[in-house]
Amino acid sequence: MRKTEILTLLRESGGYLSGQELCGRLGVSRTAVWKIINQLKEEGYEIEAVPNRGYRLTASPDLLGESEIRSRLRTRWAGKNLIFRQTTGSTNADAKAEAEKGAPEGTLVVAERQEAGRGRRGRQWYSPEGSNLYFTLLTRPSCEPDQACMLTLVMALAVAEAVKEQGLEAGIKWPNDIVVSGKKVCGILTEMSAEPDFIHYVVIGTGINVNQEAFPEEIAATATSLCREKGSRVSRAGLLAAVMGRFESAYARFLESRDLSGIRKDYEGLLLNKDKPVRVLDPKGEYEGIAEGINERGELLVRRRDGTTECVYAGEVSIRGIYGYV
Ligand code: BTN
């Protein structure tokens, strides 16, 4: 797509690029370049054209389109096979359907809006258009099925790091909620298709509240957006590209050991529960303790009053902070 290539070149140059250079790099005529530049301007991009110097990208609209995303991605594999939908039911359902058809690892489904966005524990994920990110990444990890749930923590780390790049104090509420100022900005839903000893695929679905201004009453006390916390809008495509880059690096570290030992320190550095009191809602009996960190399997280490330490598995128990949301 010529549009993607021109956007990528303008972004990479950071300054002026002459019409001649653009023509040469793309192998098209000056008129063709001029037409695409005009198309981009109509979409809301601000492109300065200065005689004898060329074109310079000065501002991008907060669009979530294929060109916008592709021109920002700097990954080797994550998001290379990109599927963008203006409206869909759920990007997790789409990614699973693609996986069943044989789509490669790194396939990324992104939607501007979801009509049936799904959260954990059968909840809904509120997915209005024009302000947030809803995406699902397809992976085919070479690990055992019982190791796949760790990928949720790998994505949590990637998102928290990308949000921090925005100058926000993001943290992780174990196992995988990203929290800013005590409120949730991101949720992750991981789903897997596997045989007892073989993984067909794992899809990691992520919803990030980016530029949403207001929240429905039921979640207003516990949810916020990056824009609300930062006081200015955040580029969704830029954030998505940053998450993909961070994920690629964290995933490589995960695959080296097939556990979280390679990212554990980074994850713990962002873990809001660390050294804080937690209540573990274990079906066998609730108890309180202090969260000490995670082990290499991603389980939360909780020191009980009697001095013993429990490894809390995310699927088995739910955990509540004693003070506030975290
Ligand atoms: C949670 O409950 O915290 C998890 C929410 C996950 C929402 C994302 S949005 C993109 C992907 N598609 C879905 O239907 N759900 C996930």
Boltz pocket constraint, residues with backbone or C-beta under 6 A from the ligand:
constraints:
  - pocket:
      binder: B
      contacts: [[A, 89], [A, 90], [A, 91], [A, 92], [A, 93], [A, 114], [A, 116], [A, 117], [A, 118], [A, 119], [A, 120], [A, 121], [A, 123], [A, 124], [A, 125], [A, 133], [A, 134], [A, 135], [A, 136], [A, 186], [A, 187], [A, 188], [A, 189], [A, 205], [A, 206], [A, 207], [A, 208]]
      max_distance: 6.0
